[in-house]
Amino acid sequence: MATKALNFKMEETEILDMRKVASVFNMTLTDVVREAVKEYIEKMKKDPFYRLTVNVEDASAEESAEILTEIDRLTDDDLSIASEKQITI
């Protein structure tokens, strides 16, 4: 797998805090950021919005707005998965 560099800005106090945590666990800042991002991405992928829209990348602006409106109307009961079925066309 190819590795690429990424440059981003953070508050100095946050960087110092990360350095402190990294040193306690004998990790690099890169490792701390990588692990945090990995955990956050997994959390985001479980979000109902992501799960309901991930497969509609080619949707028009109107279709996307309609999907978002419908998602906003859903309750927690609506978002629980009762069953799953895949249909191949």
Backbone as a chain_set.jsonl record, in Angstrom:
{"seq": "MATKALNFKMEETEILDMRKVASVFNMTLTDVVREAVKEYIEKMKKDPFYRLTVNVEDASAEESAEILTEIDRLTDDDLSIASEKQITI", "coords": {"N": [[0.855, -1.173, 0.0], [0.57, 2.188, -0.846], [2.053, 5.026, 0.689], [1.182, 8.264, 1.556], [1.885, 11.727, 2.11], [0.322, 14.067, 4.322], [-0.742, 17.282, 5.025], [-1.779, 19.312, 7.639], [-3.403, 21.771, 9.716], [-3.324, 22.583, 13.191], [-4.32, 23.676, 16.452], [-1.777, 24.946, 18.566], [-1.772, 24.151, 21.248], [-3.254, 21.791, 21.144], [-1.561, 20.18, 19.665], [0.627, 20.005, 21.396], [-0.591, 18.645, 23.486], [-1.175, 16.231, 22.206], [1.448, 15.362, 21.715], [2.31, 14.904, 24.325], [0.627, 12.801, 25.13], [1.371, 10.913, 23.193], [4.06, 10.479, 23.882], [3.827, 9.258, 26.382], [2.697, 6.817, 25.688], [4.654, 5.868, 24.083], [4.573, 6.421, 21.305], [4.509, 7.734, 17.934], [3.63, 11.025, 16.714], [2.364, 10.76, 14.285], [1.376, 8.138, 14.463], [-0.515, 8.469, 16.532], [-2.335, 10.292, 15.372], [-3.104, 8.802, 13.109], [-4.355, 6.532, 14.291], [-6.44, 7.811, 15.675], [-7.893, 8.984, 13.577], [-8.6, 6.71, 12.131], [-10.293, 5.417, 13.984], [-12.313, 7.366, 14.184], [-13.296, 7.475, 11.539], [-14.388, 4.9, 11.29], [-16.464, 5.175, 13.142], [-17.978, 7.164, 11.859], [-18.78, 5.779, 9.572], [-20.699, 4.115, 10.585], [-22.789, 5.754, 11.007], [-26.179, 6.578, 10.358], [-26.753, 8.383, 8.224], [-24.499, 8.189, 6.534], [-24.604, 5.448, 5.911], [-27.001, 5.335, 4.51], [-26.557, 6.913, 2.298], [-24.169, 6.284, 1.021], [-24.11, 4.689, -1.276], [-25.189, 6.198, -3.299], [-23.755, 7.942, -4.959], [-23.924, 9.059, -7.468], [-26.131, 10.64, -7.514], [-28.351, 13.324, -8.335], [-28.435, 16.884, -7.504], [-31.024, 17.511, -6.683], [-32.029, 14.967, -6.08], [-30.314, 14.257, -4.007], [-31.005, 16.22, -2.098], [-33.622, 15.429, -1.604], [-33.195, 12.898, -0.489], [-31.799, 13.615, 1.85], [-33.794, 15.081, 3.161], [-35.663, 13.067, 3.67], [-34.126, 11.43, 5.362], [-33.782, 13.097, 7.571], [-36.32, 13.006, 8.629], [-36.555, 10.538, 9.775], [-37.008, 8.379, 12.586], [-35.469, 7.029, 15.601], [-36.386, 4.419, 15.805], [-37.07, 3.941, 13.152], [-34.556, 3.84, 12.064], [-33.382, 1.535, 12.986], [-32.248, -1.598, 11.961], [-34.263, -3.985, 10.658], [-34.36, -6.065, 8.859], [-32.494, -7.332, 6.066], [-32.113, -7.268, 2.594], [-30.856, -8.243, -0.504], [-31.057, -7.476, -3.88], [-30.355, -8.517, -7.052], [-30.071, -7.047, -10.135]], "CA": [[0.0, 0.0, 0.0], [1.337, 3.422, -0.946], [1.906, 5.979, 1.776], [1.252, 9.644, 1.099], [1.956, 12.723, 3.177], [-0.826, 14.946, 4.461], [-0.388, 18.441, 5.832], [-2.955, 19.985, 8.179], [-3.102, 22.704, 10.798], [-4.011, 22.388, 14.466], [-3.914, 24.601, 17.503], [-0.527, 24.53, 19.197], [-2.072, 23.446, 22.501], [-3.689, 20.432, 20.797], [-0.36, 19.444, 19.249], [1.391, 19.722, 22.618], [-1.333, 17.607, 24.193], [-0.946, 14.974, 21.478], [2.836, 14.954, 21.969], [2.373, 14.376, 25.681], [-0.019, 11.484, 25.1], [2.208, 10.028, 22.374], [5.271, 10.102, 24.616], [3.455, 8.316, 27.44], [2.452, 5.514, 25.068], [5.8, 5.564, 23.21], [4.06, 6.46, 19.936], [4.793, 8.95, 17.186], [2.428, 11.829, 16.453], [1.704, 10.148, 13.131], [0.605, 6.99, 14.953], [-1.656, 8.975, 17.292], [-3.298, 10.842, 14.415], [-3.605, 7.697, 12.286], [-5.286, 5.746, 15.09], [-7.626, 8.626, 15.958], [-8.662, 9.117, 12.334], [-9.161, 5.384, 11.838], [-11.424, 5.218, 14.895], [-13.374, 8.315, 13.833], [-13.876, 7.05, 10.257], [-15.253, 3.751, 11.581], [-17.663, 5.715, 13.788], [-18.763, 7.858, 10.837], [-19.353, 4.786, 8.664], [-21.863, 3.523, 11.243], [-23.836, 6.777, 11.049], [-27.253, 6.295, 9.394], [-26.626, 9.221, 7.034], [-23.494, 7.574, 5.659], [-25.089, 4.152, 5.439], [-28.101, 5.511, 3.557], [-26.166, 7.692, 1.122], [-22.89, 5.86, 0.479], [-24.265, 4.063, -2.584], [-25.9, 7.076, -4.226], [-22.792, 8.975, -5.325], [-24.287, 9.665, -8.747], [-27.42, 11.314, -7.376], [-28.377, 14.752, -8.675], [-28.625, 17.758, -6.345], [-32.411, 17.368, -6.247], [-32.161, 13.653, -5.451], [-29.593, 14.333, -2.733], [-31.827, 17.007, -1.177], [-34.766, 14.591, -1.234], [-32.689, 11.864, 0.42], [-31.505, 14.26, 3.135], [-35.072, 15.408, 3.788], [-36.226, 11.822, 4.185], [-33.3, 10.985, 6.485], [-34.091, 13.968, 8.714], [-37.634, 12.639, 9.161], [-36.514, 9.214, 10.381], [-36.868, 8.263, 14.038], [-34.525, 5.972, 15.979], [-37.008, 3.139, 15.446], [-36.955, 3.799, 11.703], [-33.167, 3.598, 11.701], [-32.932, 0.21, 13.381], [-32.37, -2.525, 10.815], [-35.072, -5.164, 10.988], [-33.928, -7.123, 7.967], [-31.715, -6.848, 4.923], [-32.326, -8.091, 1.411], [-30.161, -7.746, -1.687], [-31.678, -7.906, -5.131], [-29.478, -8.304, -8.197], [-30.845, -6.778, -11.353]], "C": [[0.896, 1.23, 0.0], [1.04, 4.333, 0.239], [2.081, 7.375, 1.209], [1.285, 10.568, 2.297], [0.724, 13.601, 3.148], [-0.421, 16.075, 5.391], [-1.676, 19.081, 6.338], [-2.532, 20.845, 9.365], [-3.947, 22.387, 12.02], [-3.533, 23.469, 15.418], [-2.663, 24.054, 18.193], [-0.775, 23.744, 20.485], [-2.523, 22.007, 22.241], [-2.491, 19.57, 20.4], [0.476, 19.075, 20.472], [0.72, 18.616, 23.426], [-1.129, 16.248, 23.525], [0.471, 14.459, 21.726], [2.982, 14.322, 23.346], [1.79, 12.965, 25.73], [0.856, 10.489, 24.334], [3.438, 9.567, 23.139], [4.964, 9.094, 25.729], [3.283, 6.91, 26.876], [3.554, 5.099, 24.094], [5.356, 5.44, 21.74], [4.556, 7.734, 19.254], [3.501, 9.748, 17.046], [1.649, 11.254, 15.281], [0.847, 8.973, 13.571], [-0.64, 7.438, 15.705], [-2.741, 9.475, 16.344], [-3.92, 9.724, 13.584], [-4.643, 6.877, 13.041], [-6.574, 6.52, 15.371], [-8.513, 8.752, 14.724], [-9.327, 7.791, 11.984], [-10.398, 5.12, 12.698], [-12.604, 6.124, 14.521], [-14.058, 7.918, 12.522], [-14.803, 5.855, 10.468], [-16.55, 4.206, 12.235], [-18.565, 6.385, 12.756], [-19.447, 6.872, 9.896], [-20.571, 4.091, 9.267], [-23.032, 4.495, 11.317], [-24.902, 6.471, 9.998], [-27.154, 7.131, 8.115], [-25.639, 8.605, 6.047], [-24.034, 6.281, 5.055], [-26.197, 4.293, 4.398], [-27.686, 6.236, 2.28], [-24.896, 7.212, 0.443], [-23.012, 5.304, -0.941], [-24.996, 4.931, -3.598], [-25.006, 8.244, -4.657], [-23.172, 9.705, -6.615], [-25.619, 10.4, -8.693], [-27.297, 12.795, -7.749], [-28.561, 15.569, -7.397], [-30.039, 17.621, -5.793], [-32.62, 16.035, -5.529], [-31.476, 13.645, -4.084], [-30.4, 15.098, -1.695], [-33.02, 16.189, -0.696], [-34.344, 13.505, -0.246], [-32.437, 12.453, 1.807], [-32.783, 14.62, 3.892], [-35.687, 14.159, 4.409], [-35.438, 11.306, 5.386], [-33.615, 11.794, 7.729], [-35.408, 13.584, 9.381], [-37.625, 11.313, 9.912], [-36.347, 9.288, 11.89], [-35.827, 7.181, 14.332], [-35.082, 4.596, 15.638], [-36.904, 2.882, 13.942], [-35.544, 3.377, 11.298], [-32.64, 2.243, 12.145], [-33.21, -0.753, 12.233], [-33.122, -3.762, 11.271], [-34.678, -6.353, 10.114], [-33.19, -6.485, 6.793], [-31.924, -7.806, 3.772], [-31.575, -7.454, 0.25], [-30.821, -8.344, -2.917], [-30.716, -7.564, -6.255], [-30.327, -8.141, -9.44], [-29.972, -6.99, -12.557]], "O": [[1.865, 1.302, 0.756], [-0.09, 4.395, 0.723], [3.027, 7.634, 0.465], [0.775, 10.237, 3.367], [0.149, 13.852, 2.088], [0.181, 15.834, 6.438], [-2.575, 19.364, 5.545], [-1.456, 20.668, 9.936], [-5.106, 21.984, 11.918], [-2.489, 24.088, 15.217], [-2.52, 22.845, 18.375], [-0.064, 22.781, 20.774], [-2.212, 21.107, 23.021], [-2.412, 18.392, 20.749], [0.976, 17.954, 20.568], [1.395, 17.751, 23.984], [-0.933, 15.239, 24.202], [0.673, 13.261, 21.922], [3.689, 13.328, 23.512], [2.389, 12.053, 26.3], [1.054, 9.358, 24.779], [3.821, 8.4, 23.059], [5.754, 8.184, 25.982], [3.675, 5.928, 27.507], [3.416, 4.112, 23.371], [5.714, 4.492, 21.04], [4.968, 8.687, 19.916], [2.41, 9.212, 17.238], [0.418, 11.261, 15.282], [-0.283, 8.821, 13.108], [-1.708, 6.85, 15.537], [-3.914, 9.131, 16.489], [-5.134, 9.705, 13.38], [-5.698, 6.558, 12.492], [-7.668, 5.957, 15.313], [-9.736, 8.639, 14.815], [-10.492, 7.762, 11.586], [-11.423, 4.656, 12.198], [-13.756, 5.69, 14.542], [-15.281, 8.018, 12.414], [-15.888, 5.803, 9.888], [-17.62, 3.684, 11.921], [-19.781, 6.194, 12.776], [-20.577, 7.108, 9.468], [-21.39, 3.537, 8.534], [-24.147, 4.099, 11.655], [-24.565, 6.138, 8.861], [-27.445, 6.626, 7.031], [-25.927, 8.514, 4.853], [-23.933, 6.051, 3.85], [-26.315, 3.457, 3.502], [-28.4, 6.174, 1.279], [-24.573, 7.704, -0.638], [-22.079, 5.447, -1.73], [-25.386, 4.44, -4.658], [-25.451, 9.391, -4.71], [-22.773, 10.852, -6.819], [-26.174, 10.746, -9.736], [-26.27, 13.427, -7.506], [-28.815, 15.009, -6.331], [-30.236, 17.616, -4.578], [-33.299, 15.973, -4.504], [-32.004, 13.088, -3.121], [-30.478, 14.68, -0.54], [-33.387, 16.246, 0.478], [-35.055, 13.227, 0.72], [-32.816, 11.86, 2.817], [-32.848, 14.481, 5.114], [-36.174, 14.194, 5.539], [-36.033, 10.794, 6.335], [-33.706, 11.24, 8.825], [-35.586, 13.817, 10.577], [-38.586, 10.995, 10.613], [-35.636, 10.149, 12.408], [-35.361, 6.497, 13.42], [-34.336, 3.706, 15.228], [-36.679, 1.751, 13.51], [-35.356, 2.653, 10.32], [-31.557, 1.838, 11.723], [-34.276, -0.72, 11.618], [-32.673, -4.491, 12.155], [-34.664, -7.497, 10.569], [-33.256, -5.277, 6.566], [-31.912, -9.023, 3.958], [-31.657, -6.242, 0.051], [-31.102, -9.54, -2.984], [-30.309, -6.409, -6.383], [-31.179, -8.972, -9.754], [-30.426, -6.818, -13.688]]}, "num_chains": 1, "name": "protein.A"}
